[in-house]
Amino acid sequence: MSQPISIKISELAEEDRPREKLLLKGKSSLSDAELIAILIGSGTPTISAVDLSRMILREVSYDLASLAKMSIKDLMKFKGIGEAKAIAIVAALELGRRRKEQEPPVRLKITSSRDIYELMKPDLYDEIIEYFYLILLTRSNLVIKKQRISQGGTAGTVVDPKIVFKIALEQMAQSIILVHNHPSGNLSPSEQDKRLTERLVKIGRDLDLPVLDHLIFGDRGYFSFADEGVL
């Protein structure tokens, strides 16, 4: 069986290079012109997409803010830029503008079991059936997300460790916290709670993805395995 041929970027036609470069080296390695070239897809028989993009940028003194102010008709004045290509450029720059306007979401940092309890109140307060949640954390204990794993009846719910760690690994979590509620209000961990916690802690240790706490949630308070030293 023949081996696949490895093609260097320098061996590709110029209009094909930006896509390949992005795949091989990542988006940050591309120039503004190369990114625009990906948007417009192709140039003309006499000028490549990259050179056409450079021509457009040269017209606005390489200022993306000025480029963003150009209309579809303005862009269509360049030979090789039809309506579809002009729309693609305008749409991409508008997305960039909207992203810049959005403030990044503030991530809660977990510093104590009380933080966990307050985080889960909107999800578990006044619930009459049992739910099991997973809180995914960064290395600095910032919350990536909270994810419901399972729900059951008034007496319990089933948790599959494979699902727990599949979600954690997919989200690139550095540590996790387990949370489930006791609708009865009894905050004492059951034997099943203890066995499950022990099993998940062991798996997390083997995967270098530590379980920092397991919180049993009640409307009038909570039980923290970490606080009680039984994690």
N, CA, C and O of each residue as an XYZ file, in Angstrom:
924
protein
N       0.858     -1.203      0.000
C       0.000      0.000      0.000
C       0.886      1.242      0.000
O       1.798      1.352      0.819
N       0.629      2.162     -0.898
C       1.468      3.354     -0.990
C       1.234      4.287      0.164
O       0.129      4.359      0.702
N       2.267      5.001      0.547
C       2.191      5.951      1.643
C       1.589      7.266      1.152
O       1.840      7.672      0.017
N       0.778      7.954      2.013
C       0.230      9.251      1.600
C       1.341     10.255      1.347
O       2.347     10.273      2.057
N       1.155     11.092      0.330
C       2.168     12.087     -0.022
C       2.028     13.301      0.881
O       0.936     13.851      1.023
N       3.126     13.721      1.491
C       3.120     14.906      2.337
C       3.428     16.122      1.481
O       4.459     16.179      0.810
N       2.520     17.095      1.512
C       2.688     18.306      0.700
C       3.034     19.478      1.597
O       2.334     19.744      2.574
N       4.096     20.169      1.275
C       4.467     21.359      2.028
C       3.606     22.537      1.580
O       3.140     22.587      0.441
N       3.406     23.480      2.494
C       2.629     24.670      2.158
C       3.235     25.378      0.955
O       2.506     25.853      0.083
N       4.547     25.452      0.899
C       5.224     26.183     -0.178
C       4.996     25.542     -1.542
O       5.197     26.189     -2.569
N       4.575     24.270     -1.563
C       4.360     23.572     -2.820
C       2.939     23.733     -3.349
O       2.639     23.329     -4.472
N       2.069     24.323     -2.537
C       0.680     24.492     -2.919
C       0.491     25.771     -3.721
O       1.283     26.706     -3.611
N      -0.564     25.804     -4.527
C      -0.939     27.041     -5.202
C      -1.275     28.073     -4.138
O      -1.829     27.725     -3.095
N      -0.948     29.345     -4.388
C      -1.082     30.366     -3.347
C      -2.502     30.467     -2.816
O      -2.704     30.681     -1.621
N      -3.505     30.312     -3.709
C      -4.872     30.457     -3.245
C      -5.299     29.312     -2.325
O      -6.299     29.427     -1.617
N      -4.552     28.216     -2.332
C      -4.885     27.082     -1.473
C      -4.117     27.086     -0.149
O      -4.424     26.305      0.752
N      -3.136     27.951     -0.038
C      -2.275     27.906      1.134
C      -2.936     28.293      2.448
O      -2.688     27.634      3.458
N      -3.769     29.337      2.482
C      -4.310     29.754      3.790
C      -5.053     28.647      4.537
O      -4.860     28.479      5.741
N      -5.895     27.894      3.838
C      -6.632     26.818      4.502
C      -5.686     25.765      5.057
O      -5.824     25.320      6.196
N      -4.729     25.379      4.235
C      -3.764     24.364      4.662
C      -2.921     24.881      5.826
O      -2.632     24.143      6.768
N      -2.535     26.142      5.754
C      -1.729     26.748      6.817
C      -2.511     26.776      8.125
O      -1.957     26.516      9.193
N      -3.815     27.097      8.035
C      -4.649     27.120      9.231
C      -4.720     25.724      9.862
O      -4.631     25.580     11.081
N      -4.880     24.708      9.022
C      -4.959     23.333      9.520
C      -3.652     22.885     10.173
O      -3.647     22.214     11.205
N      -2.543     23.279      9.540
C      -1.235     22.813     10.011
C      -0.692     23.619     11.180
O      -0.079     23.062     12.091
N      -0.917     24.937     11.158
C      -0.276     25.813     12.140
C      -1.241     26.541     13.056
O      -0.814     27.155     14.033
N      -2.541     26.486     12.761
C      -3.509     27.166     13.614
C      -3.894     28.534     13.081
O      -3.172     29.121     12.275
N      -5.026     29.036     13.530
C      -5.590     30.280     12.998
C      -4.723     31.506     13.274
O      -4.697     32.446     12.479
N      -4.008     31.493     14.412
C      -3.215     32.678     14.761
C      -2.002     32.875     13.856
O      -1.396     33.946     13.846
N      -1.652     31.836     13.096
C      -0.481     31.945     12.221
C      -0.802     32.670     10.910
O       0.111     33.022     10.163
N      -2.074     32.894     10.626
C      -2.463     33.515      9.364
C      -2.468     35.038      9.453
O      -2.815     35.611     10.486
N      -2.082     35.679      8.364
C      -2.151     37.135      8.273
C      -3.599     37.548      8.018
O      -4.448     36.706      7.725
N      -3.875     38.844      8.131
C      -5.222     39.347      7.830
C      -5.617     38.999      6.400
O      -6.749     38.591      6.142
N      -4.685     39.162      5.482
C      -4.972     38.883      4.076
C      -5.313     37.405      3.865
O      -6.215     37.071      3.098
N      -4.595     36.542      4.542
C      -4.856     35.106      4.390
C      -6.214     34.723      4.968
O      -6.902     33.862      4.420
N      -6.600     35.356      6.068
C      -7.924     35.088      6.650
C      -9.033     35.553      5.708
O     -10.030     34.854      5.524
N      -8.861     36.723      5.119
C      -9.852     37.217      4.165
C      -9.894     36.314      2.936
O     -10.958     36.072      2.367
N      -8.726     35.819      2.535
C      -8.664     34.924      1.379
C      -9.493     33.659      1.616
O     -10.107     33.132      0.689
N      -9.507     33.181      2.849
C     -10.333     32.016      3.168
C     -11.809     32.358      3.019
O     -12.605     31.537      2.562
N     -12.166     33.572      3.406
C     -13.562     34.005      3.301
C     -14.018     34.079      1.846
O     -15.119     33.639      1.512
N     -13.167     34.637      0.979
C     -13.602     34.834     -0.409
C     -13.377     33.596     -1.266
O     -13.973     33.465     -2.335
N     -12.529     32.696     -0.811
C     -12.393     31.391     -1.460
C     -11.492     31.352     -2.673
O     -10.659     30.454     -2.793
N     -11.640     32.312     -3.581
C     -10.834     32.280     -4.809
C     -10.628     33.694     -5.330
O     -11.365     34.619     -4.988
N      -9.620     33.835     -6.154
C      -9.347     35.127     -6.764
C      -9.883     35.179     -8.183
O     -11.032     34.819     -8.441
N      -9.043     35.629     -9.096
C      -9.411     35.699    -10.518
C      -8.359     34.925    -11.302
O      -7.365     34.479    -10.728
N      -8.561     34.763    -12.581
C      -7.530     34.058    -13.383
C      -6.157     34.720    -13.322
O      -5.143     34.070    -13.575
N      -6.119     36.010    -12.988
C      -4.837     36.726    -13.007
C      -4.318     37.102    -11.622
O      -3.184     37.563    -11.496
N      -5.129     36.914    -10.582
C      -4.693     37.294     -9.243
C      -5.240     36.294     -8.218
O      -6.409     35.912     -8.273
N      -4.399     35.884     -7.303
C      -4.811     34.907     -6.305
C      -5.723     35.545     -5.259
O      -5.816     36.769     -5.158
N      -6.389     34.695     -4.486
C      -7.259     35.189     -3.421
C      -6.472     35.985     -2.389
O      -6.964     36.979     -1.854
N      -5.238     35.541     -2.111
C      -4.414     36.251     -1.131
C      -4.031     37.634     -1.635
O      -4.099     38.612     -0.890
N      -3.628     37.716     -2.906
C      -3.249     39.015     -3.465
C      -4.449     39.945     -3.585
O      -4.327     41.154     -3.391
N      -5.600     39.381     -3.903
C      -6.820     40.175     -3.964
C      -7.162     40.723     -2.579
O      -7.603     41.865     -2.443
N      -6.956     39.911     -1.573
C      -7.202     40.348     -0.191
C      -6.231     41.444      0.214
O      -6.606     42.394      0.900
N      -4.974     41.308     -0.215
C      -3.976     42.346      0.090
C      -4.363     43.667     -0.581
O      -4.170     44.745     -0.020
N      -4.908     43.558     -1.779
C      -5.319     44.753     -2.508
C      -6.443     45.476     -1.750
O      -6.439     46.702     -1.644
N      -7.384     44.720     -1.236
C      -8.491     45.302     -0.469
C      -7.957     45.960      0.800
O      -8.355     47.074      1.142
N      -7.061     45.274      1.490
C      -6.499     45.821      2.730
C      -5.676     47.076      2.461
O      -5.686     48.022      3.249
N      -4.964     47.070      1.337
C      -4.149     48.235      0.986
C      -5.032     49.468      0.783
O      -4.626     50.588      1.092
N      -6.232     49.254      0.266
C      -7.170     50.341      0.017
C      -7.611     51.025      1.310
O      -7.942     52.211      1.311
N      -7.612     50.252      2.435
C      -8.026     50.817      3.733
C      -6.832     50.976      4.670
O      -6.987     51.048      5.889
N      -5.632     51.029      4.077
C      -4.384     51.200      4.856
C      -4.225     50.099      5.901
O      -3.712     50.336      6.995
N      -4.666     48.905      5.554
C      -4.526     47.720      6.413
C      -5.217     47.896      7.764
O      -4.800     47.312      8.764
N      -6.265     48.698      7.786
C      -7.017     48.973      9.012
C      -8.328     48.192      8.970
O      -9.206     48.501      8.164
N      -8.467     47.188      9.825
C      -9.664     46.354      9.809
C     -10.915     47.131     10.205
O     -12.013     46.817      9.746
N     -10.755     48.141     11.054
C     -11.900     48.960     11.440
C     -12.457     49.705     10.228
O     -13.669     49.849     10.074
N     -11.554     50.173      9.378
C     -11.999     50.851      8.153
C     -12.628     49.861      7.181
O     -13.608     50.174      6.506
N     -12.057     48.674      7.119
C     -12.622     47.640      6.255
C     -14.053     47.300      6.681
O     -14.927     47.080      5.843
N     -14.275     47.262      8.009
C     -15.598     46.930      8.531
C     -16.651     47.967      8.152
O     -17.846     47.673      8.160
N     -16.211     49.175      7.821
C     -17.149     50.242      7.457
C     -17.528     50.202      5.968
O     -18.426     50.918      5.524
N     -16.834     49.359      5.218
C     -17.122     49.280      3.788
C     -18.435     48.528      3.569
O     -18.724     47.546      4.252
N     -19.211     49.001      2.620
C     -20.481     48.355      2.294
C     -20.249     47.234      1.284
O     -19.152     47.076      0.748
N     -21.297     46.468      1.040
C     -21.209     45.411      0.036
C     -20.889     46.003     -1.333
O     -20.099     45.436     -2.088
N     -21.500     47.137     -1.653
C     -21.227     47.800     -2.932
C     -19.787     48.283     -3.027
O     -19.164     48.204     -4.086
N     -19.254     48.792     -1.892
C     -17.849     49.237     -1.876
C     -16.923     48.073     -2.208
O     -15.993     48.217     -3.002
N     -17.179     46.937     -1.606
C     -16.324     45.770     -1.810
C     -16.450     45.219     -3.222
O     -15.483     44.703     -3.782
N     -17.636     45.328     -3.791
C     -17.853     44.792     -5.139
C     -17.158     45.624     -6.222
O     -17.135     45.226     -7.387
N     -16.600     46.762     -5.848
C     -15.847     47.572     -6.806
C     -14.511     46.921     -7.156
O     -13.904     47.237     -8.179
N     -14.055     46.001     -6.286
C     -12.802     45.297     -6.559
C     -13.076     44.168     -7.543
O     -13.996     43.376     -7.343
N     -12.286     44.092     -8.594
C     -12.444     43.038     -9.586
C     -12.190     41.682     -8.914
O     -11.141     41.469     -8.305
N     -13.144     40.790     -9.029
C     -13.014     39.480     -8.397
C     -13.871     39.334     -7.152
O     -14.016     38.236     -6.615
N     -14.442     40.448     -6.691
C     -15.330     40.401     -5.519
C     -16.768     40.592     -6.002
O     -17.194     41.700     -6.326
N     -17.494     39.491     -6.040
C     -18.902     39.547     -6.366
C     -19.734     39.719     -5.110
O     -19.207     39.890     -4.011
N     -21.031     39.672     -5.293
C     -21.928     39.902     -4.162
C     -21.728     38.874     -3.053
O     -21.680     39.241     -1.879
N     -21.611     37.607     -3.399
C     -21.466     36.547     -2.391
C     -20.199     36.728     -1.561
O     -20.217     36.554     -0.342
N     -19.097     37.080     -2.228
C     -17.830     37.278     -1.517
C     -17.901     38.527     -0.640
O     -17.393     38.528      0.481
N     -18.518     39.568     -1.137
C     -18.662     40.795     -0.345
C     -19.509     40.538      0.901
O     -19.193     41.021      1.988
N     -20.570     39.786      0.734
C     -21.437     39.446      1.877
C     -20.668     38.647      2.914
O     -20.830     38.868      4.114
N     -19.829     37.716      2.460
C     -19.043     36.890      3.394
C     -18.104     37.756      4.236
O     -17.965     37.539      5.439
N     -17.458     38.744      3.594
C     -16.550     39.638      4.323
C     -17.318     40.487      5.322
O     -16.911     40.609      6.477
N     -18.428     41.076      4.885
C     -19.228     41.929      5.766
C     -19.772     41.126      6.951
O     -19.767     41.608      8.084
N     -20.236     39.919      6.692
C     -20.793     39.088      7.763
C     -19.728     38.714      8.790
O     -19.983     38.745      9.994
N     -18.530     38.360      8.311
C     -17.447     37.974      9.218
C     -17.021     39.142     10.098
O     -16.792     38.967     11.295
N     -16.913     40.330      9.515
C     -16.517     41.502     10.291
C     -17.610     41.903     11.280
O     -17.311     42.399     12.366
N     -18.860     41.694     10.915
C     -19.959     41.996     11.843
C     -19.939     41.029     13.035
O     -20.198     41.433     14.169
N     -19.636     39.776     12.779
C     -19.501     38.810     13.876
C     -18.381     39.223     14.822
O     -18.517     39.143     16.043
N     -17.266     39.667     14.234
C     -16.154     40.126     15.060
C     -16.543     41.310     15.926
O     -16.154     41.397     17.090
N     -17.324     42.231     15.340
C     -17.775     43.398     16.103
C     -18.679     42.982     17.264
O     -18.544     43.484     18.380
N     -19.586     42.072     16.991
C     -20.507     41.624     18.041
C     -19.767     40.893     19.155
O     -20.085     41.049     20.334
N     -18.784     40.099     18.772
C     -18.007     39.384     19.786
C     -17.263     40.356     20.694
O     -17.179     40.154     21.906
N     -16.722     41.416     20.087
C     -15.982     42.421     20.856
C     -16.893     43.136     21.840
O     -16.466     43.511     22.932
N     -18.161     43.325     21.450
C     -19.101     44.031     22.313
C     -19.546     43.191     23.508
O     -19.913     43.727     24.554
N     -19.509     41.895     23.343
C     -19.957     41.028     24.423
C     -18.899     40.943     25.518
O     -17.719     40.723     25.247
N     -19.342     41.120     26.748
C     -18.421     40.957     27.864
C     -18.261     39.471     28.158
O     -19.241     38.727     28.142
N     -17.034     39.036     28.425
C     -16.855     37.619     28.750
C     -17.607     37.272     30.027
O     -17.610     38.060     30.973
N     -18.245     36.105     30.068
C     -18.990     35.733     31.270
C     -18.079     35.634     32.492
O     -16.959     35.130     32.409
N     -18.573     36.115     33.605
C     -17.805     36.044     34.845
C     -17.937     34.636     35.423
O     -19.043     34.167     35.691
N     -16.827     33.984     35.607
C     -16.840     32.634     36.159
C     -16.705     32.681     37.674
O     -15.857     33.383     38.225
N     -17.552     31.925     38.316
C     -17.494     31.831     39.773
C     -16.297     30.979     40.176
O     -16.010     29.956     39.555
N     -15.609     31.410     41.216
C     -14.513     30.613     41.747
C     -14.993     29.895     43.005
O     -15.552     30.509     43.913
N     -14.765     28.601     43.039
C     -15.153     27.802     44.196
C     -14.025     27.824     45.224
O     -12.925     27.334     44.964
N     -14.306     28.391     46.378
C     -13.297     28.457     47.447
C     -13.727     27.696     48.695
O     -12.921     27.486     49.601
N     -14.995     27.279     48.750
C     -15.501     26.583     49.935
C     -16.756     25.804     49.583
O     -17.322     25.969     48.502
N     -17.180     24.962     50.497
C     -18.410     24.198     50.290
C     -19.624     25.117     50.220
O     -20.598     24.813     49.531
N     -19.567     26.237     50.929
C     -20.672     27.202     50.871
C     -20.845     27.751     49.456
O     -21.971     27.982     49.017
N     -19.728     27.962     48.734
C     -19.801     28.417     47.343
C     -20.547     27.397     46.484
O     -21.346     27.759     45.620
N     -20.274     26.129     46.734
C     -20.945     25.061     45.984
C     -22.445     25.089     46.262
O     -23.264     25.000     45.348
N     -22.781     25.215     47.532
C     -24.188     25.228     47.939
C     -24.937     26.387     47.285
O     -26.040     26.203     46.770
N     -24.344     27.573     47.303
C     -24.996     28.738     46.717
C     -25.121     28.590     45.197
O     -26.116     29.013     44.608
N     -24.102     27.985     44.563
C     -24.135     27.772     43.117
C     -25.292     26.858     42.722
O     -25.908     27.049     41.673
N     -25.588     25.861     43.564
C     -26.581     24.856     43.206
C     -27.998     25.191     43.659
O     -28.940     24.488     43.293
N     -28.164     26.232     44.433
C     -29.506     26.595     44.913
C     -30.530     26.765     43.790
O     -31.638     26.239     43.899
N     -30.195     27.480     42.719
C     -31.204     27.647     41.661
C     -31.649     26.333     41.027
O     -32.747     26.250     40.476
N     -30.808     25.314     41.103
C     -31.112     24.041     40.460
C     -31.786     23.034     41.395
O     -32.569     22.200     40.942
N     -31.488     23.106     42.688
C     -31.915     22.034     43.588
C     -32.876     22.460     44.698
O     -33.482     21.608     45.348
N     -33.020     23.750     44.920
C     -33.889     24.201     46.009
C     -35.346     23.839     45.706
O     -35.833     24.066     44.599
N     -36.035     23.274     46.704
C     -37.455     22.898     46.615
C     -37.726     21.721     45.690
O     -38.888     21.441     45.396
N     -36.697     21.020     45.219
C     -36.937     19.868     44.362
C     -37.451     18.689     45.190
O     -36.997     18.467     46.312
N     -38.392     17.943     44.635
C     -38.996     16.829     45.379
C     -38.483     15.474     44.897
O     -38.834     14.442     45.470
N     -37.651     15.468     43.842
C     -36.979     14.238     43.429
C     -35.477     14.469     43.453
O     -35.005     15.605     43.519
N     -34.747     13.386     43.400
C     -33.293     13.478     43.555
C     -32.610     13.683     42.198
O     -32.937     13.032     41.206
N     -31.657     14.609     42.197
C     -30.842     14.891     41.017
C     -29.363     14.758     41.384
O     -28.963     14.985     42.526
N     -28.573     14.388     40.394
C     -27.121     14.312     40.579
C     -26.469     15.235     39.565
O     -26.721     15.136     38.364
N     -25.621     16.141     40.066
C     -24.944     17.127     39.221
C     -23.424     16.972     39.300
O     -22.866     16.473     40.277
N     -22.800     17.418     38.241
C     -21.340     17.468     38.164
C     -20.937     18.912     37.934
O     -21.461     19.565     37.032
N     -20.009     19.422     38.742
C     -19.459     20.761     38.539
C     -18.045     20.602     38.007
O     -17.210     19.949     38.633
N     -17.777     21.201     36.848
C     -16.469     21.093     36.208
C     -15.666     22.351     36.484
O     -16.179     23.463     36.356
N     -14.405     22.174     36.862
C     -13.564     23.301     37.270
C     -12.281     23.391     36.455
O     -11.778     22.397     35.932
N     -11.762     24.628     36.364
C     -10.436     24.850     35.789
C      -9.378     24.557     36.860
O      -9.699     24.191     37.991
N      -8.129     24.727     36.478
C      -7.046     24.519     37.445
C      -7.105     25.521     38.587
O      -6.628     25.241     39.687
N      -7.696     26.702     38.329
C      -7.829     27.730     39.362
C      -9.158     27.643     40.116
O      -9.528     28.563     40.845
N      -9.867     26.532     39.933
C     -11.165     26.306     40.584
C     -12.257     27.258     40.111
O     -13.202     27.541     40.848
N     -12.126     27.752     38.875
C     -13.205     28.514     38.269
C     -14.195     27.535     37.646
O     -13.796     26.514     37.085
N     -15.476     27.844     37.746
C     -16.509     26.946     37.238
C     -16.563     27.018     35.709
O     -16.791     28.085     35.139
N     -16.354     25.879     35.057
C     -16.522     25.781     33.612
C     -18.009     25.642     33.296
O     -18.546     26.358     32.450
N     -18.657     24.721     33.980
C     -20.099     24.535     33.833
C     -20.582     23.560     34.900
O     -19.784     22.852     35.515
N     -21.891     23.531     35.112
C     -22.499     22.510     35.946
C     -23.393     21.673     35.050
O     -24.124     22.211     34.218
N     -23.337     20.381     35.214
C     -23.994     19.458     34.296
C     -24.828     18.441     35.075
O     -24.315     17.750     35.955
N     -26.109     18.357     34.746
C     -26.928     17.322     35.375
C     -26.561     15.977     34.780
O     -26.518     15.816     33.560
N     -26.295     15.007     35.651
C     -25.894     13.678     35.215
C     -27.083     12.726     35.193
O     -27.238     11.932     34.265
N     -27.920     12.813     36.223
C     -29.059     11.895     36.292
C     -30.135     12.449     37.206
O     -29.903     13.371     37.988
N     -31.313     11.866     37.089
C     -32.406     12.184     38.001
C     -33.147     10.902     38.330
O     -33.213      9.980     37.516
N     -33.702     10.855     39.531
C     -34.389      9.644     39.954
C     -35.712      9.956     40.614
O     -36.450     10.842     40.182
N     -36.000      9.213     41.669
C     -37.230      9.431     42.410
C     -36.956     10.146     43.713
O     -35.984     10.893     43.829
N     -37.807      9.920     44.686
C     -37.637     10.583     45.981
C     -36.573      9.902     46.828
O     -36.110     10.470     47.817
N     -36.181      8.679     46.444
C     -35.258      7.919     47.297
C     -33.863      7.757     46.724
O     -32.972      7.279     47.428
N     -33.637      8.139     45.461
C     -32.294      7.977     44.917
C     -32.248      8.142     43.415
O     -33.276      8.285     42.753
N     -31.031      8.119     42.889
C     -30.814      8.202     41.451
C     -29.569      7.404     41.109
O     -28.681      7.235     41.945
N     -29.508      6.915     39.883
C     -28.401      6.076     39.443
C     -27.356      6.938     38.727
O     -27.696      7.777     37.893
N     -26.086      6.720     39.063
C     -24.990      7.490     38.463
C     -23.999      6.534     37.817
O     -23.520      5.596     38.456
N     -23.698      6.774     36.561
C     -22.737      5.955     35.825
C     -21.392      6.683     35.805
O     -21.279      7.739     35.182
N     -20.369      6.139     36.476
C     -19.057      6.803     36.504
C     -18.496      7.086     35.117
O     -17.797      8.081     34.925
N     -18.793      6.225     34.150
C     -18.271      6.446     32.787
C     -18.803      7.754     32.209
O     -18.076      8.486     31.538
N     -20.075      8.043     32.473
C     -20.667      9.283     31.982
C     -20.029     10.484     32.683
O     -19.727     11.494     32.048
N     -19.829     10.366     33.990
C     -19.234     11.453     34.771
C     -17.896     11.868     34.189
O     -17.664     13.049     33.932
N     -17.017     10.901     33.980
C     -15.663     11.244     33.547
C     -15.583     11.497     32.038
O     -14.678     12.197     31.584
N     -16.495     10.951     31.270
C     -16.549     11.274     29.839
C     -16.833     12.767     29.664
O     -16.173     13.441     28.873
N     -17.813     13.275     30.403
C     -18.157     14.692     30.320
C     -16.992     15.552     30.795
O     -16.647     16.547     30.157
N     -16.385     15.166     31.916
C     -15.276     15.950     32.472
C     -14.095     16.021     31.510
O     -13.486     17.079     31.352
N     -13.771     14.907     30.873
C     -12.638     14.880     29.947
C     -12.947     15.659     28.676
O     -12.073     16.344     28.144
N     -14.172     15.563     28.187
C     -14.548     16.294     26.977
C     -14.480     17.809     27.190
O     -14.161     18.557     26.266
N     -14.780     18.253     28.413
C     -14.761     19.683     28.727
C     -13.394     20.163     29.205
O     -13.238     21.327     29.574
N     -12.410     19.275     29.200
C     -11.042     19.598     29.625
C     -11.003     20.120     31.066
O     -10.219     21.011     31.393
N     -11.857     19.557     31.913
C     -11.876     19.959     33.321
C     -10.591     19.498     34.004
O     -10.019     18.469     33.645
N     -10.146     20.271     34.992
C      -8.958     19.922     35.763
C      -9.320     19.271     37.096
O      -8.492     18.599     37.710
N     -10.545     19.471     37.533
C     -11.057     18.821     38.739
C     -12.582     18.884     38.677
O     -13.153     19.633     37.884
N     -13.230     18.085     39.526
C     -14.687     18.041     39.515
C     -15.237     18.030     40.938
O     -14.548     17.666     41.891
N     -16.492     18.438     41.051
C     -17.228     18.384     42.312
C     -18.538     17.658     42.041
O     -19.185     17.904     41.023
N     -18.925     16.779     42.929
C     -20.167     16.026     42.816
C     -21.213     16.657     43.717
O     -20.905     17.074     44.834
N     -22.437     16.729     43.241
C     -23.526     17.285     44.048
C     -24.798     16.489     43.796
O     -25.158     16.230     42.647
N     -25.479     16.101     44.872
C     -26.826     15.571     44.708
C     -27.669     16.001     45.896
O     -27.141     16.312     46.964
N     -28.971     16.018     45.706
C     -29.866     16.480     46.761
C     -30.570     15.322     47.451
O     -30.748     14.250     46.872
N     -30.964     15.551     48.690
C     -31.805     14.622     49.438
C     -33.139     15.322     49.678
O     -33.243     16.150     50.583
N     -34.164     15.005     48.883
C     -35.454     15.677     49.046
C     -36.058     15.504     50.435
O     -36.867     16.325     50.867
N     -35.668     14.440     51.135
C     -36.208     14.191     52.480
C     -35.717     15.210     53.499
O     -36.323     15.389     54.555
N     -34.608     15.880     53.168
C     -34.027     16.820     54.112
C     -32.968     16.196     55.003
O     -32.239     16.910     55.691
N     -32.873     14.876     55.000
C     -31.847     14.178     55.776
C     -30.512     14.313     55.047
O     -30.354     13.820     53.930
N     -29.560     14.979     55.684
C     -28.285     15.265     55.020
C     -27.220     14.194     55.236
O     -26.119     14.304     54.696
N     -27.527     13.183     56.002
C     -26.537     12.132     56.255
C     -26.329     11.303     54.992
O     -27.303     10.895     54.359
N     -25.081     11.046     54.614
C     -24.835     10.237     53.418
C     -25.241      8.787     53.644
O     -24.996      8.215     54.706
N     -25.863      8.208     52.630
C     -26.224      6.797     52.712
C     -24.998      5.945     52.409
O     -23.966      6.463     51.983
N     -25.111      4.660     52.624
C     -24.007      3.765     52.278
C     -23.744      3.798     50.777
O     -22.601      3.709     50.329
N     -24.824      3.928     50.010
C     -24.662      4.040     48.563
C     -23.910      5.318     48.197
O     -23.066      5.303     47.302
N     -24.209      6.421     48.882
C     -23.495      7.676     48.647
C     -22.006      7.510     48.926
O     -21.160      7.991     48.171
N     -21.705      6.826     50.018
C     -20.305      6.632     50.410
C     -19.568      5.768     49.398
O     -18.434      6.068     49.025
N     -20.221      4.686     48.950
C     -19.573      3.788     47.994
C     -19.343      4.477     46.657
O     -18.285      4.335     46.044
N     -20.342      5.222     46.216
C     -20.202      5.937     44.944
C     -19.086      6.969     45.023
O     -18.274      7.081     44.104
N     -19.044      7.714     46.107
C     -18.001      8.732     46.280
C     -16.618      8.096     46.267
O     -15.706      8.592     45.605
N     -16.466      7.009     46.992
C     -15.179      6.314     47.056
C     -14.751      5.841     45.670
O     -13.581      5.941     45.301
N     -15.717      5.322     44.909
C     -15.397      4.819     43.573
C     -14.991      5.954     42.639
O     -14.011      5.832     41.904
N     -15.738      7.059     42.664
C     -15.430      8.182     41.783
C     -14.114      8.864     42.156
O     -13.370      9.303     41.279
N     -13.830      8.950     43.449
C     -12.562      9.522     43.902
C     -11.395      8.687     43.380
O     -10.389      9.232     42.926
N     -11.534      7.362     43.445
C     -10.467      6.470     42.972
C     -10.253      6.614     41.473
O      -9.112      6.706     41.018
N     -11.334      6.636     40.699
C     -11.205      6.786     39.249
C     -10.573      8.140     38.916
O      -9.698      8.231     38.054
N     -11.027      9.189     39.610
C     -10.475     10.516     39.381
C      -8.989     10.580     39.675
O      -8.233     11.237     38.959
N      -8.575      9.898     40.726
C      -7.151      9.860     41.079
C      -6.349      9.174     39.979
O      -5.259      9.627     39.627
N      -6.891      8.076     39.435
C      -6.196      7.349     38.373
C      -6.100      8.175     37.093
O      -5.141      8.041     36.333
N      -7.095      9.027     36.858
C      -7.116      9.854     35.648
C      -6.454     11.216     35.848
O      -6.433     12.037     34.931
N      -5.917     11.457     37.035
C      -5.362     12.774     37.378
C      -6.424     13.854     37.206
O      -6.141     14.946     36.715
N      -7.645     13.536     37.615
C      -8.775     14.452     37.530
C      -9.500     14.369     38.887
O     -10.526     13.699     39.007
N      -8.960     15.053     39.900
C      -9.424     14.843     41.269
C     -10.862     15.282     41.530
O     -11.353     16.262     40.969
N     -11.515     14.521     42.400
C     -12.826     14.891     42.924
C     -12.581     15.730     44.176
O     -12.085     15.209     45.175
N     -12.917     17.007     44.141
C     -12.611     17.905     45.253
C     -13.619     17.808     46.393
O     -13.275     18.029     47.554
N     -14.866     17.478     46.057
C     -15.888     17.395     47.100
C     -17.109     16.665     46.556
O     -17.311     16.571     45.346
N     -17.910     16.154     47.473
C     -19.230     15.627     47.144
C     -20.186     16.266     48.137
O     -20.097     16.042     49.344
N     -21.102     17.064     47.607
C     -22.012     17.823     48.462
C     -23.410     17.208     48.397
O     -23.953     16.979     47.317
N     -23.971     16.949     49.560
C     -25.373     16.540     49.649
C     -26.182     17.783     49.975
O     -25.987     18.416     51.012
N     -27.076     18.116     49.089
C     -27.827     19.376     49.166
C     -29.179     19.172     49.847
O     -29.908     18.228     49.541
N     -29.491     20.057     50.760
C     -30.808     20.092     51.370
C     -31.293     21.529     51.436
O     -30.483     22.456     51.435
N     -32.597     21.726     51.493
C     -33.120     23.098     51.534
C     -32.667     23.859     52.762
O     -32.585     25.087     52.737
N     -32.373     23.144     53.838
C     -31.984     23.798     55.092
C     -30.488     23.688     55.406
O     -30.042     24.064     56.490
N     -29.728     23.172     54.450
C     -28.287     23.045     54.691
C     -27.674     21.996     53.781
O     -28.295     21.573     52.806
N     -26.471     21.582     54.094
C     -25.779     20.627     53.232
C     -24.772     19.817     54.032
O     -24.410     20.164     55.157
N     -24.331     18.724     53.415
C     -23.264     17.890     53.968
C     -22.142     17.864     52.945
O     -22.367     17.545     51.778
N     -20.931     18.200     53.381
C     -19.760     18.199     52.496
C     -18.818     17.079     52.897
O     -18.328     17.058     54.026
N     -18.558     16.149     51.992
C     -17.616     15.073     52.255
C     -16.231     15.633     52.566
O     -15.527     15.118     53.435
N     -15.845     16.692     51.852
C     -14.509     17.293     52.069
C     -14.427     17.934     53.446
O     -13.440     17.747     54.158
N     -15.454     18.688     53.829
C     -15.433     19.353     55.136
C     -15.384     18.352     56.275
O     -14.755     18.591     57.305
N     -16.057     17.228     56.072
C     -16.118     16.214     57.128
C     -14.933     15.275     57.105
O     -14.837     14.380     57.945
N     -14.021     15.462     56.151
C     -12.816     14.645     56.079
C     -13.048     13.213     55.680
O     -12.272     12.331     56.048
N     -14.121     12.961     54.920
C     -14.431     11.583     54.514
C     -14.376     11.421     53.002
O     -14.958     10.483     52.458
N     -13.687     12.320     52.323
C     -13.572     12.250     50.877
C     -12.496     11.236     50.493
O     -12.240     11.026     49.307
